[in-house]
Amino acid sequence: MYDRELNTAIKAVREAATLCARVQSQIDDAVLEKNDKSPVTIADFASQALVCSTINEAFPDDPIIAEEDSADLQIPENTPLLVRITNEISATRSETTSDLACRWIDFGGADRYTDRFWTLDPIDGTKGFLRTEQYAIALALIVEGQVTVAALACPNLITPTGEKGAVFSAIKGQGTFLASLTSNDAGVPIHVTRTQTGADARFCESVESGHSSHDDAIAIANAIGITNESVRIDSQAKYGVVASGMADIYMRLPTRKGYVERIWDHAAGVLVVEEAGGKATDITGAPLDFTHGKGLETNRGVIVTNGHLHDDVLSAIAQRNLVG
């Protein structure tokens, strides 16, 4: 069950990852010096167009909650940008026109919860993408509030076997698999670590301090006895790192009161970790609730571990008084 959905999802993120890698390869020092975000803009929209068109073709009745829409692209002054996006998509789909590109992007325009829908982050890790470092294409199917299918492409991640580029995939109840970005198979099963003490554990953290409180993370690491250096990378690639045993803990701690996490930033990664034997909750230990449209409205922060260390992390967070 859900094999067709998984195969479609893997195909979609692989296709988008190839496009994104091509755009990222064009980033140079001149782009970074002038703070030009056009490469990530092009890749974001083109990636969403490819993924949404693939999902819509296979499952036309399924809504998609995605991060982007085409409204700004249809403003006359943005025509040159839309042309560049269309050209990038055309390298994969020769029939692409600007009108089609916008239509495909807007297949991701759902915003309300339904009993079956997809959620997509076409490029998770914008700053990592611009630094030509880590980013991810994250796609998940949510059925009756449960993340049921996930495909997570990480084009720059070095896998435990030393390959560059990974696709993590999972169906609820059937385990997590890791494949090369360029392969055509589902890959090999992977599992979280069996680490049970903080002294042996490794954190996986965001590079950007605005995404999670680094000061609180340091305090929590000290509380549970972690001394190993953290793995610091951008995007949902962190979920893949925990799922494949390259780290034990990932924390997305609140940086400001009232902030609501977006479902596309977590859905695919959560299933990848859970099916590899790990655990994901919010900072209170509550399950992540995907029944509120775009946001994890009833949750605060996200804690991801190999399962063995989860209670220790939650206890350290409570002592730090982050829960209240």
Secondary structure by P-SEA (a helix, b strand, c coil): caaaaaaaaaaaaaaaaaaaaaaaaaccaaaaaaccaaaaaaaaaaaaaaaaaaaaaacccccccccccccccccccaaaaaaaaaaaaaaccccccaaaaaaaaaccccccccccbbbbcccccaaaaaacccccbbbbbbccccccbbbbbbccccccccccbbbbbbcccbbbbbbccccccccbbbbcccccccccbbbbbbcccccccaaaaaaaaaaacccccccccccaaaaaaaaaccccbbbbcccccbbbbbccccaaaaaaaaaaccccccccccccccccccccccccbbbbccccaaaaaaaaaaaacccc
